[in-house]
């Protein structure tokens, strides 16, 4: 079985090389052919073709995984979360190479914030003018003449880079002022040199929202309008502190940091583990020491999900889209630990990790208790990092071969490659090791890279390192089976070493992984699909490529859905319709799409011709009927299967012919079998999720009350224009109009009140209760997105807070998009997240009333994310395909 899989893998890799070409050949060929061929290529290609070029850098899986993660980084309220790229002045001399690399990012829907220097160019002009550059403490002393030349250089270089990008069909916006406010660093000592005190994010975000790469210079202005020179590295750091991106990239001509003794490029620096030791090395001095100190100060300020990369312009794609990278990656990391007992780590903390991440627990095959009991059958060691971003368990009975039985990572552990650090710590303790992984694990290549051999049985692969003799492997496996240390027969041992590892040593410690072991599923067998009831039978998952049309894409929900769809592995957004934006390019999506203004007649024709597999109606209430009718008419003349429709409005939420798409409460199988799905309302989703676990304890005549606070994006949009004249969506309500307070509205009979009661009535188990009622009071708040819902519910019998928590745990066990916490959920737990969260359970002292707080992002789980769940189920995909792991 392994031989077949390996040959398929080799064939697939060859095919990618044929299409995309080896990077040096393919990209060089594109570069040689010049601007004209680039424009022709862009005009006739889509994102798939561009990603094939990226496949030549690494495997298809790792490229698509990186694309998916980067694409999901931004949110309509924070569009600049992907990367800040600082371009050194020397790199500007390779402007064609730089423009090509940035255009690749633009073509796959990624919008970095680009800031450039101009030191070498400035020195050249200053010397021509007869001025000798003067430095104090490494800082350029800037007088009036020097500043005049600097302004000219920065403007010229900025426009030169913008022009190079525009020639490649990449929209770019020069931003040479208005971003940085600064005070004098020391006027008497350094002259007109500034220390940045404020970064105005608005020009940058406006550029990205308009679909253009923002190109910044490092000139600042004092409060009284004086232009000040600022070091470009420092300016890039201040931009990064303001936007907190996933990546901060420093482009230089060397392509990384190099070891002062061996001369080799340093692949990875883990600051928490290595900084103190590194700074004591005799070869770390002067500029290198200063750079490391600056990187540490920057990363200490940023979230741990951020990292710094030092790389050349020509290798930017390889650094961003492959596991191994190409330059030097600097990350914070955490110091690692290892414990020989669960109690030493903390039983509650360990149980929570098992509950949240273990695939056996998530699938329902084992309970947390069963997993813990299994671990404790033999002596073991738990490896991990302080915040438990990664946990590994190695079983090692005296005199027997060690087995890594668990390797569980959070998204942060993946982004920062803590997984590699933990695995390397295990390798230091164990010269030989065995472990298993599912054959459909999206990180299978990671396992192969770290194994000396492997083979597969019944959907699971066994990996090992430290053993080269097949007979010894057979002996070890036989011992495992006799003692019950592995769960299925792996004898006889098949071919072992993967082709690319034949005769090779274990992968270098510097190899970086961007992978997760939290969601592995065996698609060759049935999957549970996170079912909440027996009726949701396991269903095979499709991986066919399909097409989606979005009607009404101008609003915030349409924008959020576009961003998520950009990371979907199988679903292509092929048509977007907006009356105001017709003819403009769609922003925030991975490949070029132009807005159209589809009429019902257009939709009918497209449905009849089979151009679309699913339609999403993101229109105001009462507006989608003509389009639904058009799809119905077109489907009658269609030779293939009719399209799916998901309606985001309230038009069909009370109609029996439409399926109500709240998978966590009303089942998945009915959605999979449906072609017409109504997407629940945002407030209604949270209210139902809060009340559903407690329905058994509803007190007749004393109905629940839900108070909902929503960000102002939920109030809808009106049309406006950006500085370039492009139509944009503007919030109907602004924080200023709210006076920084909240505004209650629709105090009775809100449509979501009726919607929640209508559908919860179908779940009532008490025969004396034929109809559910609830009171709902909404209010709009001065933040962009996120709903905080507070439930106050009288109880039909006395319960404790722990009883209530247990009801939520039982109801939502295994639900990927549900998070249960002890504390009251805060806005930070909600905004930009794809899940629904509940917590803060309190019961009145008399035990007859409970208060619970729930929350979701009204644009995501309250709209776009839930829509994608429904689209995925109806099209036969994995329910969570395309939904980022950052939940």
C-alpha positions in Angstrom: 0.0 0.0 0.0 2.9 2.3 0.8 4.5 1.7 -2.6 1.3 2.7 -4.4 1.0 5.9 -2.2 4.6 6.8 -2.8 4.4 6.4 -6.5 1.3 8.5 -6.6 3.0 11.1 -4.5 6.0 11.2 -6.9 3.7 11.4 -9.9 1.8 14.3 -8.4 5.0 16.1 -7.6 6.2 15.6 -11.2 2.9 17.0 -12.5 3.3 20.1 -10.3 6.8 20.6 -11.7 5.6 20.2 -15.2 2.9 22.8 -14.7 4.6 25.2 -12.4 8.2 24.5 -13.3 11.2 24.6 -11.0 11.1 27.9 -9.3 14.3 29.2 -10.8 13.2 28.3 -14.3 9.6 29.2 -14.1 9.9 32.5 -12.4 13.0 33.4 -14.4 11.1 32.7 -17.6 8.3 34.9 -16.4 10.8 37.6 -15.5 12.6 37.3 -18.9 9.5 37.6 -20.9 8.9 41.1 -19.4 5.9 43.1 -18.4 3.8 42.3 -21.4 3.9 38.5 -20.8 3.0 39.0 -17.2 0.0 41.1 -18.1 -1.1 38.5 -20.6 -0.6 35.7 -18.1 -2.6 37.5 -15.5 -5.4 38.2 -18.0 -5.8 34.5 -18.9 -5.1 32.8 -15.6 -6.8 32.3 -12.3 -5.5 31.7 -8.8 -5.0 28.0 -9.5 -2.4 28.7 -12.1 -0.6 31.1 -9.9 -0.5 28.6 -7.0 0.9 26.0 -9.4 3.9 28.3 -9.7 4.1 28.3 -5.9 3.9 24.4 -5.9 7.3 24.4 -7.5 8.6 25.8 -4.2 7.1 23.0 -2.0 4.3 20.5 -1.8 0.8 21.4 -2.8 -0.5 20.8 0.7 1.9 23.1 2.4 1.5 25.9 -0.1 -2.3 25.7 0.2 -2.1 25.5 3.9 -0.1 28.7 4.1 -2.4 30.4 1.7 -5.4 29.4 3.8 -3.8 30.6 7.0 -2.6 33.9 5.6 -5.9 34.6 3.8 -7.8 34.1 7.0 -5.5 36.5 9.0 -7.4 39.7 8.0 -10.9 40.8 9.0 -13.0 43.7 7.6 -12.2 45.6 10.8 -8.5 44.8 10.6 -7.4 44.3 6.9 -3.7 44.7 7.5 -3.0 41.6 9.6 -1.1 39.6 7.0 2.4 41.1 6.9 4.6 44.2 7.1 7.4 44.1 4.6 10.4 46.4 5.1 12.4 46.9 1.9 16.0 47.8 2.3 17.5 50.5 0.1 19.8 48.0 -1.6 16.9 45.8 -2.5 15.3 48.7 -4.5 18.2 48.3 -6.9 16.5 44.9 -7.8 13.1 46.5 -8.3 11.9 44.1 -11.0 12.6 41.1 -8.7 10.9 42.9 -5.8 7.8 43.9 -7.9 7.4 40.4 -9.2 7.5 38.9 -5.6 5.0 41.5 -4.3 2.7 40.9 -7.3 2.6 37.2 -6.5 1.2 38.0 -3.1 -1.3 40.4 -4.6 -2.4 37.8 -7.2 -3.3 35.3 -4.4 -5.3 37.9 -2.5 -2.7 38.9 0.1 -2.1 42.6 0.9 1.2 43.3 2.8 2.0 46.7 4.2 5.2 47.7 2.3 7.7 50.2 3.7 11.0 51.0 2.0 14.2 52.8 2.9 16.6 54.5 0.6 19.9 54.7 2.4 22.3 53.8 -0.4 20.6 56.0 -2.9 20.6 58.9 -0.4 24.3 58.5 0.3 25.1 58.5 -3.4 23.2 61.8 -4.0 24.5 63.4 -0.9 28.1 62.7 -1.9 27.4 64.1 -5.4 26.2 67.2 -3.8 29.5 67.5 -1.9 28.1 66.6 1.5 29.8 64.0 3.6 27.3 61.7 5.4 27.6 62.1 9.1 26.6 59.5 11.7 26.4 59.6 15.5 25.7 56.3 17.3 24.7 54.8 13.9 22.1 57.5 13.3 22.3 59.7 10.3 22.6 63.4 11.3 20.0 65.2 9.1 20.3 68.9 8.3 18.0 70.8 6.0 19.9 70.0 2.9 20.1 66.3 3.7 16.4 66.2 4.5 15.6 67.9 1.2 17.6 65.3 -0.7 16.0 62.5 1.4 12.5 63.6 0.6 13.3 63.7 -3.1 14.9 60.2 -3.0 12.0 58.7 -1.0 9.4 60.1 -3.3 11.3 58.9 -6.4 11.9 55.4 -5.1 8.3 55.2 -3.9 6.9 56.1 -7.2 9.4 53.9 -9.0 8.2 50.8 -7.0 4.5 51.8 -7.4 5.1 52.1 -11.2 6.9 48.7 -11.4 3.9 47.1 -9.6 1.3 48.8 -11.8 3.1 47.6 -14.9 2.5 44.0 -13.7 -1.2 44.7 -13.2 -0.8 45.1 -9.4 -2.7 48.0 -7.9 -0.5 50.0 -5.5 -0.9 53.3 -3.7 2.0 55.6 -2.8 1.7 56.8 0.8 4.6 59.3 1.4 3.1 61.2 4.3 0.3 61.2 6.8 1.1 57.9 8.6 3.9 58.8 11.1 3.8 61.5 13.7 7.1 62.1 15.5 9.0 64.3 18.0 12.6 65.3 17.6 14.9 62.5 18.7 17.5 65.0 19.9 17.4 68.1 17.8 20.8 69.5 19.0 22.5 66.2 18.4 20.9 64.6 15.4 19.1 67.5 13.7 15.9 66.7 11.8 15.6 63.1 13.0 12.3 61.9 14.5 11.2 59.5 17.1 7.8 58.1 16.1 5.0 58.8 18.6 1.9 57.8 16.6 1.0 55.7 13.6 -2.2 56.6 11.7 -3.5 53.3 10.4 -6.3 54.9 8.3 -4.4 55.6 5.0 -3.0 52.1 5.1 -6.3 50.4 5.7 -8.1 52.5 3.1 -5.5 51.5 0.5 -6.1 47.8 1.3 -9.9 48.1 1.3 -9.6 49.8 -2.1 -7.7 46.8 -3.4 -4.2 48.4 -3.6 -0.9 47.6 -1.9 0.1 50.4 0.5 3.7 51.6 -0.3 5.0 53.7 2.6 8.2 55.8 3.1 9.9 56.4 6.5 9.3 60.1 6.7 7.4 61.5 9.6 5.9 64.8 10.6 6.1 66.7 13.9 2.9 68.0 15.5 3.7 71.5 14.0 4.2 70.0 10.4 8.0 69.7 10.3 9.2 66.7 8.1 11.5 64.4 10.1 13.8 61.6 8.9 13.2 58.2 10.6 15.2 55.0 10.3 13.3 52.7 8.1 13.8 49.6 10.3 12.4 51.6 13.3 9.5 52.8 11.2 8.7 49.2 10.1 8.7 48.1 13.7 6.3 50.9 14.7 4.0 49.9 11.8 4.1 46.3 13.0 3.3 47.3 16.6 0.2 49.2 15.3 -1.1 46.4 13.1 0.2 43.3 14.9 0.7 41.2 11.7 1.5 37.6 11.5 4.7 38.3 9.6 7.3 41.1 9.8 9.6 40.6 6.8 12.9 42.4 6.4 14.1 42.2 2.8 17.9 42.5 2.3 20.4 41.6 -0.4 22.0 38.9 1.8 18.8 36.9 2.3 19.1 36.1 6.0 21.4 36.2 9.1 24.6 34.2 9.0 26.7 32.4 11.6 29.9 34.3 12.2 32.1 31.3 12.5 30.7 28.7 10.0 29.4 31.3 7.6 26.2 29.2 7.2 22.8 30.9 7.0 20.8 30.6 10.3 17.4 29.0 9.6 15.6 29.6 12.9 16.2 31.6 16.1 14.0 30.8 19.0 14.5 33.9 21.2 13.1 32.6 24.5 15.4 29.5 24.3 18.5 31.0 22.5 18.7 34.8 22.9 20.8 35.0 26.1 23.3 32.3 24.8 23.4 33.9 21.4 24.2 37.4 22.7 27.2 35.9 24.5 28.7 34.4 21.4 31.9 36.2 20.4 30.9 36.4 16.7 27.6 38.2 17.7 28.7 41.9 17.7 28.0 45.3 16.3 25.3 45.2 13.7 24.3 41.6 14.4 23.9 42.3 18.1 21.9 45.4 17.4 19.6 43.6 15.0 18.9 40.7 17.4 18.2 43.2 20.2 15.7 45.1 18.0 14.0 42.0 16.9 13.6 40.8 20.5 12.2 44.2 21.6 9.7 44.1 18.7 8.5 40.5 19.2 8.3 41.1 23.0 5.7 43.8 22.2 3.7 41.7 19.6 1.5 38.6 20.1 3.4 35.3 20.1 1.7 34.5 16.8 3.9 37.1 15.1 7.4 36.3 13.8 10.2 38.1 11.9 11.8 36.8 8.7 15.0 38.1 7.1 15.0 37.2 3.5 15.9 38.3 -0.1 13.3 39.5 -2.5 13.8 36.6 -4.8 13.0 34.0 -2.1 10.0 35.8 -0.5 7.5 33.2 -1.8 9.6 30.3 -0.5 9.9 31.8 2.9 6.2 32.5 3.2 4.6 29.4 1.5 6.9 26.5 2.5 7.6 24.7 5.8 11.4 24.8 5.4 11.5 28.5 4.5 14.5 30.2 2.8 15.8 33.0 5.0 16.1 33.4 8.8 13.0 33.0 10.9 13.1 34.8 14.3 10.3 33.9 16.8 9.7 34.1 20.5 8.7 30.6 21.4 8.4 29.5 25.0 10.7 27.6 27.2 9.9 23.9 27.1 9.0 21.5 30.0 8.7 17.8 30.6 6.9 16.1 33.4 6.5 12.4 34.4 3.0 12.8 35.8 -0.2 14.5 34.9 -0.4 16.1 38.3 3.0 17.9 37.8 1.6 19.6 34.8 -1.9 20.1 36.3 -4.7 17.7 35.8 -7.3 20.3 34.8 -5.0 21.9 32.3 -4.1 18.6 30.7 -7.7 17.4 30.6 -8.7 20.6 28.8 -6.0 20.0 26.1 -7.2 16.5 25.6 -10.8 17.6 25.4 -10.1 20.4 22.9 -7.6 18.8 20.6 -7.4 15.0 20.8 -8.9 13.6 17.5 -10.2 10.5 19.3 -12.1 12.6 21.8 -13.4 15.0 19.1 -14.6 12.1 16.9 -16.4 10.5 19.9 -14.3 7.3 19.7 -12.9 7.9 23.2 -13.8 10.0 26.3 -11.2 12.2 28.0 -11.2 9.7 30.9 -10.4 6.8 28.6 -7.5 8.7 27.0 -6.1 9.6 30.4 -6.4 6.0 31.7 -4.7 4.7 28.5 -1.8 7.1 29.0 -1.2 6.1 32.6 -1.0 2.4 31.8 2.8 2.7 31.2 5.5 5.1 32.4 5.3 8.3 30.3 6.7 11.8 29.9 4.7 14.8 28.9 6.6 17.4 26.7 5.3 20.8 26.0 5.7 24.6 26.2 4.5 26.9 29.0 1.2 28.0 27.5 0.4 24.5 26.3 0.4 25.4 22.6 1.9 22.0 22.0 1.6 18.8 24.1 3.3 15.5 23.3 3.1 12.3 25.4 5.8 9.6 25.1 5.3 6.2 26.6 8.5 4.5 27.6 8.3 1.4 29.8 11.6 0.3 31.2 13.6 -1.7 28.6 11.0 -1.1 25.9 10.9 1.0 22.8 9.4 4.5 23.3 6.1 5.4 21.5 4.9 9.0 21.0 1.2 8.4 21.7 0.0 12.1 21.5 1.1 15.2 19.6 -1.5 17.9 20.0 -1.0 21.5 18.9 -3.0 24.7 19.0 -3.0 27.1 16.1 -0.4 29.3 17.9 1.8 26.3 18.3 1.6 25.7 14.5 2.2 29.3 13.5 5.3 29.6 15.7 6.6 26.1 14.9 6.6 25.1 18.6 5.8 21.6 17.3 9.4 21.3 16.0 10.9 22.5 19.2 9.0 19.9 21.2 9.8 17.2 18.7 13.5 18.1 18.9 13.4 17.9 22.7 11.9 14.4 22.4 14.8 13.4 20.0 17.3 14.5 22.6 15.9 12.1 25.1 15.1 9.2 22.8 17.5 7.9 20.1 14.7 5.7 18.7 10.9 6.5 18.6 7.7 5.2 17.0 4.5 7.0 16.3 1.4 6.9 14.1 -0.7 9.3 12.0 -3.8 9.0 9.8 -3.0 8.6 6.0 -5.2 11.7 5.3 -3.4 13.9 7.8 -2.7 17.2 6.0 0.8 17.1 7.6 1.8 13.7 6.3 4.9 15.2 4.6 6.0 16.5 8.1 5.9 13.0 9.5 7.9 11.6 6.5 10.5 14.3 6.9 11.1 13.3 10.5 11.0 9.5 10.0 13.6 7.0 8.8 10.8 4.7 7.7 7.1 4.0 7.6 4.4 1.8 6.3 0.6 1.9 6.3 -2.3 -0.4 7.3 -6.0 0.3 7.1 -5.8 4.1 7.0 -3.1 4.7 9.5 0.7 5.0 9.0 3.4 3.9 11.5 6.5 6.0 11.5 9.9 5.6 13.2 13.4 7.0 13.4 16.6 5.5 14.8 16.2 2.1 13.2 17.4 1.0 9.7 16.9 -2.7 9.9 13.5 -4.0 8.9 13.9 -7.1 11.0 14.4 -5.0 14.1 11.3 -3.0 13.2 9.3 -6.2 12.9 10.6 -7.3 16.3 9.6 -4.0 17.9 6.1 -4.1 16.3 5.5 -7.7 17.4 6.4 -6.6 21.0 4.0 -3.7 20.7 1.2 -5.9 19.6 1.8 -8.5 22.3 1.6 -5.9 25.0 -1.3 -3.9 23.5 0.8 -0.7 22.9 -0.6 -0.2 19.4 -4.2 -0.7 18.4 -4.0 -2.6 15.1 -1.8 -5.1 13.3 1.1 -3.7 11.4 2.7 -7.1 10.6 4.3 -8.0 8.3 6.3 -4.9 8.0 6.1 -3.4 4.4 8.6 -1.2 2.6 9.9 1.4 4.9 11.9 4.3 3.9 10.2 7.0 1.7 12.0 7.6 -1.6 13.3 11.0 -0.7 14.7 9.8 2.6 16.6 6.7 1.4 19.9 6.6 3.1 19.3 10.0 4.6 19.6 11.1 8.2 16.8 12.6 10.2 15.6 16.0 9.0 17.7 18.9 10.3 16.6 20.5 13.4 16.0 23.8 11.6 13.3 22.5 9.4 10.1 24.4 10.1 6.6 23.0 10.1 3.3 24.8 9.6 1.1 22.0 10.5 -1.5 20.6 12.9 -2.5 17.3 14.4 -5.9 18.5 15.7 -8.2 17.7 12.8 -6.9 14.6 11.1 -9.7 12.4 9.7 -9.8 9.3 7.7 -11.7 10.1 4.6 -11.5 6.5 3.3 -13.9 5.6 6.1 -17.0 7.3 7.4 -16.6 10.5 9.4 -18.7 11.5 12.4 -19.1 15.1 11.1 -19.4 16.4 14.7 -22.9 15.1 14.9 -25.1 16.0 17.9 -27.8 13.4 17.3 -28.1 9.8 16.1 -29.9 11.1 13.0 -26.7 12.7 11.7 -25.2 9.6 10.2 -21.5 9.7 9.0 -21.2 10.8 5.4 -18.4 10.5 2.9 -16.7 13.9 2.3 -16.3 15.3 -1.2 -13.2 17.0 -2.5 -14.5 18.0 -6.0 -13.9 21.6 -7.2 -17.2 23.6 -7.3 -18.3 27.1 -8.1 -20.2 29.7 -6.0 -22.0 32.8 -6.9 -22.6 35.6 -4.4 -25.5 38.0 -4.9 -25.2 41.2 -2.9 -21.5 41.3 -2.1 -21.1 45.0 -1.1 -22.0 44.8 2.6 -19.8 43.8 5.6 -21.2 40.2 5.6 -20.4 39.8 1.9 -16.9 41.1 2.5 -16.4 38.7 5.4 -17.6 35.7 3.3 -15.3 36.7 0.5 -12.3 36.7 2.9 -13.2 33.2 4.3 -13.8 31.7 0.8 -10.4 32.8 -0.2 -9.0 30.0 2.0 -11.4 27.3 0.8 -9.5 24.3 -0.7 -12.2 23.2 -3.2 -14.8 26.0 -3.6 -14.1 28.8 -6.1 -16.0 32.2 -5.9 -16.6 32.7 -9.6 -19.4 35.4 -9.6 -20.0 38.4 -7.3 -22.9 40.7 -8.0 -23.3 44.2 -6.7 -25.2 47.0 -8.5 -22.9 49.8 -7.1 -19.6 48.0 -7.6 -20.2 46.5 -11.1 -17.0 46.7 -13.1 -14.7 47.1 -10.1 -12.2 44.3 -9.1 -13.2 42.3 -6.0 -10.7 42.9 -3.1 -9.8 40.4 -0.4 -10.1 37.3 -2.6 -7.3 35.0 -3.7 -7.8 35.4 -7.5 -9.0 38.2 -9.8 -12.8 38.5 -9.9 -14.7 41.5 -11.3 -18.0 42.6 -9.8 -21.0 42.2 -12.1 -24.6 43.4 -11.8 -26.6 40.2 -12.3 -30.2 40.4 -13.1 -32.7 37.6 -12.4 -32.6 36.8 -16.1 -28.8 36.4 -15.9 -29.1 34.2 -12.9 -31.8 32.0 -14.6 -29.5 31.6 -17.7 -26.4 30.8 -15.5 -28.4 28.2 -13.5 -29.7 26.6 -16.7 -26.2 26.4 -18.2 -24.8 24.9 -15.0 -22.3 27.7 -14.4 -22.7 27.7 -10.6 -23.1 24.9 -8.0 -24.2 27.1 -5.1 -25.7 30.6 -4.7 -25.4 32.7 -1.6 -28.0 35.5 -1.3 -26.6 38.3 0.8 -29.4 40.8 0.1 -31.6 42.9 2.4 -34.8 41.3 3.8 -37.4 41.1 1.1 -35.1 41.4 -1.9 -34.0 37.9 -2.8 -37.3 36.4 -4.1 -36.7 37.3 -7.8 -33.3 35.7 -7.7 -34.6 32.5 -5.9 -37.4 32.3 -8.5 -34.8 32.7 -11.3 -32.7 29.8 -9.9 -35.9 27.6 -9.6 -36.8 28.3 -13.3 -33.3 27.8 -14.5 -32.9 24.5 -12.7 -35.8 23.0 -14.6 -33.8 23.1 -17.8 -30.5 22.2 -16.3 -29.0 18.9 -17.3 -26.9 18.5 -14.2 -27.9 18.6 -10.5 -29.6 21.9 -9.4 -27.7 24.4 -7.4 -27.8 25.0 -3.7 -29.1 28.3 -2.4 -28.2 29.7 1.1 -30.2 32.8 1.9 -28.7 35.1 4.5 -31.8 37.2 4.9 -34.8 36.5 7.1 -37.1 35.8 4.1 -37.1 32.0 4.4 -36.4 31.3 8.1 -40.1 30.5 8.8 -40.8 28.5 5.7 -41.2 24.7 6.0 -39.8 24.2 2.4 -36.5 25.6 3.5 -34.1 23.9 5.9 -33.0 26.1 8.9 -29.2 25.9 8.9 -28.0 25.9 12.5 -26.0 22.6 12.4 -25.1 22.5 16.1 -28.8 22.4 17.1 -31.0 21.1 14.3 -28.7 18.5 12.7 -26.4 18.1 9.7 -28.0 15.3 7.7 -31.1 17.4 6.8 -28.8 20.2 5.5 -26.7 17.7 3.5 -30.0 16.6 1.8 -31.3 20.1 1.1 -31.0 22.5 -1.8 -32.7 25.5 0.0 -31.2 26.6 3.3 -32.0 29.7 5.3 -29.1 31.0 7.3 -30.0 31.9 10.9 -29.8 35.5 12.2 -26.9 36.6 14.3 -28.7 37.5 17.5 -31.0 34.5 17.0 -28.1 32.1 16.7 -26.6 33.2 20.0 -29.9 33.2 21.8 -30.8 29.7 20.6 -27.4 28.3 21.5 -27.8 29.8 25.0 -31.3 28.5 25.7 -31.2 25.1 23.9 -29.2 23.2 26.6 -31.7 24.4 29.2 -35.0 23.8 27.5 -35.8 20.9 29.9 -35.9 23.5 32.7 -37.9 26.2 31.0 -40.5 27.5 33.5 -43.9 27.9 31.9 -45.2 31.5 32.1 -41.8 32.8 33.1 -40.0 32.9 29.8 -36.3 33.6 29.3 -34.9 37.1 28.6 -31.9 37.7 26.4 -30.2 41.1 26.3 -28.0 41.5 23.2 -25.1 44.0 22.6 -23.9 44.1 19.0 -21.1 46.0 17.3 -22.2 48.7 14.9 -21.5 46.6 11.8 -24.7 44.8 12.6 -26.7 47.9 11.9 -26.0 47.7 8.2 -24.3 49.9 5.7 -24.9 52.8 3.3 -23.1 53.6 0.1 -20.1 55.9 0.0 -16.9 56.5 -1.9 -13.2 56.2 -1.1 -10.7 58.9 -2.1 -10.3 57.2 -5.5 -14.0 57.5 -6.2 -14.6 53.7 -5.8 -18.0 52.9 -4.1 -17.5 51.5 -0.6 -19.7 50.4 2.3 -20.0 52.8 5.2 -21.6 51.9 8.5 -25.1 53.4 9.1 -24.1 53.8 12.7 -20.7 55.0 13.9 -19.1 55.1 17.3 -19.3 58.9 17.2 -23.0 58.9 16.6 -23.4 56.7 19.7 -21.4 59.1 21.8 -19.2 56.1 22.8 -22.2 54.6 24.5 -24.8 52.1 23.6 -28.2 52.5 22.0 -31.1 50.1 22.6 -33.5 49.6 19.7 -36.5 47.4 18.6 -37.3 46.9 22.3 -40.2 44.5 21.5 -41.0 42.2 18.6 -37.5 42.1 17.0 -37.6 39.6 14.2 -34.8 37.5 15.9 -37.0 37.2 19.0 -39.7 35.5 16.9 -37.1 33.5 14.9 -35.5 32.0 18.0 -38.8 31.2 19.7 -40.2 29.6 16.5 -37.3 27.2 16.1 -36.7 26.4 19.8 -40.4 25.4 20.0 -39.5 22.4 17.8 -37.1 21.2 20.5 -39.4 21.3 23.5 -39.8 18.0 25.3 -42.4 19.0 27.8 -45.8 18.0 26.3 -47.5 20.8 28.3 -45.5 23.4 26.4 -46.6 23.7 22.8 -44.9 27.0 22.1 -41.7 28.6 23.2 -41.5 32.3 24.0 -38.7 34.6 25.0 -38.0 38.3 25.4 -35.2 39.8 23.5 -33.8 43.3 23.9 -31.0 44.4 21.5 -28.6 47.4 21.7 -25.9 48.6 19.3 -22.5 49.3 20.8 -19.4 51.4 19.7 -17.2 48.5 18.6 -17.1 47.1 15.0 -18.3 43.5 15.3 -19.2 41.0 18.0 -22.4 40.2 19.9 -22.4 39.7 23.6 -25.7 38.0 24.7 -26.8 37.8 28.3 -29.5 35.2 29.1 -31.6 35.5 32.3 -33.8 32.4 32.6 -36.1 31.3 35.5 -35.8 27.6 36.2 -38.5 25.1 36.7 -36.5 23.3 39.4 -33.4 24.2 41.4 -30.0 23.7 39.8 -26.4 24.6 40.7 -24.0 26.4 38.5 -22.1 23.2 38.0 -25.3 21.5 36.9 -25.7 24.3 34.3 -22.2 24.0 33.0 -22.6 20.2 32.7 -25.7 20.7 30.5 -23.7 22.9 28.1 -20.8 20.5 28.1 -23.1 17.6 27.3 -25.0 19.5 24.6 -22.0 20.8 22.8 -19.5 18.0 23.3 -17.3 17.6 20.2 -18.6 20.8 18.6 -15.7 22.4 16.9 -17.2 25.9 16.7 -18.3 26.0 20.4 -16.1 27.1 23.2 -17.0 26.8 26.9 -15.1 28.9 29.4 -15.4 29.6 33.1 -15.2 33.4 32.9 -17.6 35.8 31.3 -16.7 36.0 27.6 -15.1 39.3 26.7 -15.1 41.1 23.3 -11.6 39.8 22.7 -13.0 36.3 22.8 -15.6 37.1 20.2 -14.5 39.7 17.6 -12.9 38.1 14.6 -13.5 34.6 15.9 -15.4 31.9 14.0 -16.9 30.2 17.0 -19.7 30.7 19.5 -18.5 31.0 23.1 -20.3 30.7 26.4 -19.3 31.2 30.0 -19.9 33.2 33.2 -22.6 30.9 34.5 -24.2 32.1 37.7 -27.2 30.9 39.6 -29.3 33.0 41.9 -28.8 32.2 45.6 -32.3 30.6 45.7 -31.3 28.3 42.8 -34.4 29.3 40.7 -32.8 31.6 38.1 -29.6 31.3 35.9 -27.7 33.9 34.1 -25.3 32.9 31.3 -23.3 34.9 28.8 -22.7 33.9 25.2 -21.0 35.6 22.3 -20.2 35.4 18.6 -19.0 37.7 15.8 -22.1 38.8 14.0 -20.2 38.8 10.6 -18.7 35.3 11.1 -20.5 32.7 13.2 -23.5 35.0 13.1 -23.4 35.1 9.3 -20.5 34.2 7.0 -18.9 31.3 8.9 -22.3 29.7 9.5 -23.2 30.3 5.8 -20.0 28.4 4.8 -20.9 25.5 7.2 -24.2 25.2 5.4 -22.7 25.5 1.9 -20.1 22.9 2.8 -22.7 20.4 4.1 -25.0 20.9 1.2 -22.2 20.4 -1.4 -20.9 17.3 0.4 -17.7 18.9 1.7 -16.3 18.6 5.2 -18.4 21.0 7.2 -15.4 23.1 8.3 -13.5 23.2 5.0 -12.1 26.7 4.5 -13.0 27.8 8.0 -9.7 28.9 9.6 -8.3 27.1 12.6 -8.2 30.4 14.5 -11.6 29.8 16.1 
